[in-house]
Amino acid sequence: MKGPAGFNIKDKEARIYGTGENPLYWTPLPTIARAAANMLRNPDAIANRGIYICPFPPGAVTQNKLLVVLEAVLDTKFSVTYVDVEKINRNAKIALGRGEFVKTMRGFAVTNQFFEGDCGNNLDGMTENELVGAKEQGLGLEEAIRQAVGRYGADSAVVESMFRIEACEV
């Protein structure tokens, strides 16, 4: 599976940021494609503005829930490393003050998704799924993961170079 989820499917490794309970607003690629096609068909509905989509109900996706489902779908256990996401956030702010923008962006890219403190990652009530046809009919987290593993394989490369940072990096 591809993406910054903190999971290395091939090696059965999970990096849980913070408590792993931060709600995630991630959308499967087929849903994004359907929404994009619908936006092209009806551009007036979204003209000159960004929108948020997520086919899962608020709180349905967290790293801990992803881990449980991945282990069930793959019938295996992952080794888990817990990462201090609060420290990453703190150090990203220090790097920003120093003008170290690459370190800043790496830290904020992670904390924007996983930090449970002062970040803008809560999209409850902001999604506009129906407007662009992004509402999945009966697709739950387990089915979405089964489809992704089926599509990309359990041994596909993980995009983690930007997200595999340690809490002590400044």
C-alpha positions in Angstrom: 0.0 0.0 0.0 1.3 3.5 -0.8 1.1 6.6 1.3 2.1 8.1 4.6 0.1 5.9 6.8 3.1 4.6 8.8 2.7 1.1 7.6 5.3 -1.0 5.8 3.2 -3.9 4.4 6.1 -5.8 2.9 8.1 -6.0 6.2 5.1 -6.0 8.5 6.1 -2.9 10.4 3.9 -0.1 11.7 4.9 3.3 12.9 2.2 4.7 15.2 2.4 8.4 15.7 1.3 9.6 19.1 -1.6 7.5 20.5 -2.7 6.2 17.1 -6.2 7.5 17.8 -6.1 10.7 15.9 -8.9 10.7 13.3 -7.6 10.5 9.7 -9.5 11.8 6.7 -8.1 9.6 3.9 -9.8 8.8 0.7 -9.2 5.7 -1.5 -7.8 6.5 -4.9 -10.9 5.2 -6.8 -13.1 7.6 -4.8 -10.8 10.5 -5.6 -11.0 9.5 -9.3 -14.8 9.4 -9.2 -15.0 12.7 -7.5 -12.6 14.3 -10.0 -14.6 13.0 -12.9 -17.8 14.3 -11.4 -16.2 17.7 -10.8 -15.3 17.9 -14.5 -18.9 17.0 -15.4 -20.3 19.6 -13.1 -17.7 22.3 -12.5 -20.2 24.9 -11.4 -20.7 23.1 -8.1 -17.1 23.6 -7.0 -15.9 26.5 -9.2 -13.0 28.5 -7.7 -12.8 26.7 -4.4 -11.3 23.7 -2.7 -13.4 21.0 -1.2 -12.8 18.2 1.3 -14.0 14.6 0.7 -13.7 11.5 2.8 -16.1 8.6 2.3 -15.7 7.2 5.8 -17.6 8.6 8.8 -15.7 10.8 11.3 -13.5 8.7 13.5 -13.8 5.6 11.4 -10.1 5.8 10.4 -7.2 6.0 12.8 -3.8 4.4 12.7 -4.8 1.9 15.4 -7.9 0.9 13.4 -5.9 0.6 10.3 -3.4 -1.7 12.1 -6.2 -4.0 13.4 -7.7 -4.3 9.9 -4.4 -4.8 8.2 -3.4 -7.5 10.5 -6.8 -9.2 10.0 -6.8 -8.9 6.2 -3.2 -10.1 5.9 -3.6 -12.7 8.7 -0.3 -11.5 10.4 1.0 -9.4 13.2 3.0 -6.2 12.6 5.9 -5.0 14.8 4.9 -1.6 16.1 7.1 1.4 16.8 5.5 4.3 18.6 6.7 7.8 17.6 6.5 10.9 19.7 4.6 13.1 17.4 4.4 15.9 19.9 8.2 16.1 19.9 8.2 16.2 16.1 5.7 19.1 16.2 7.8 21.0 18.8 11.0 20.4 16.8 9.3 21.5 13.5 8.5 24.8 15.2 12.2 25.2 16.3 13.3 24.4 12.7 10.9 27.0 11.4 12.4 29.6 13.8 15.9 28.8 12.4 14.7 29.1 8.8 15.3 25.3 8.2 12.3 24.9 5.9 13.0 21.3 4.7 13.0 20.1 8.3 10.0 22.3 9.1 7.9 20.9 6.2 8.9 17.3 7.0 7.8 17.7 10.6 4.6 19.6 9.8 3.7 17.1 7.1 3.6 14.4 9.8 2.1 16.4 12.6 -0.6 17.8 10.3 -2.0 14.3 10.0 -1.1 12.7 13.3 -0.7 15.3 16.0 -3.5 15.6 18.5 -2.6 19.1 19.6 -2.6 22.4 17.8 -3.1 21.5 14.2 -5.9 21.8 11.7 -6.5 18.1 10.9 -10.1 17.8 12.1 -12.4 17.9 9.1 -15.6 16.8 10.8 -18.5 18.6 9.2 -16.3 20.0 6.4 -16.6 17.3 3.8 -18.8 17.7 0.8 -19.0 14.1 -0.4 -22.4 14.2 -1.9 -21.6 17.2 -4.0 -19.0 15.3 -6.0 -20.3 11.7 -5.7 -17.6 10.7 -3.2 -20.0 8.8 -0.8 -19.0 5.1 -0.9 -22.0 2.8 -0.9 -21.2 0.1 1.7 -17.5 0.5 1.5 -16.0 0.1 5.0 -12.5 0.4 6.1 -11.8 -3.4 5.8 -13.2 -3.5 2.3 -11.2 -0.4 1.3 -8.0 -2.1 2.6 -8.8 -5.4 0.9 -9.2 -3.5 -2.4 -6.0 -1.5 -1.9 -4.0 -4.6 -1.1 -5.5 -6.4 -4.0 -4.8 -3.5 -6.4 -1.2 -2.6 -5.2 -0.1 -5.9 -3.7 1.1 -6.6 -0.2 4.8 -6.1 -1.3 4.5 -2.8 -3.0 6.9 0.0 -2.2 5.9 2.3 0.6 6.2 6.0 0.1 7.8 6.8 3.4 10.9 8.9 2.7 9.2 12.1 3.7 7.3 10.5 6.6 9.9 8.3 8.2 11.4 10.8 10.5 12.3 10.4 14.1 11.0 12.5 17.0 14.5 13.8 17.8 15.2 15.3 14.3 15.5 19.0 14.3 
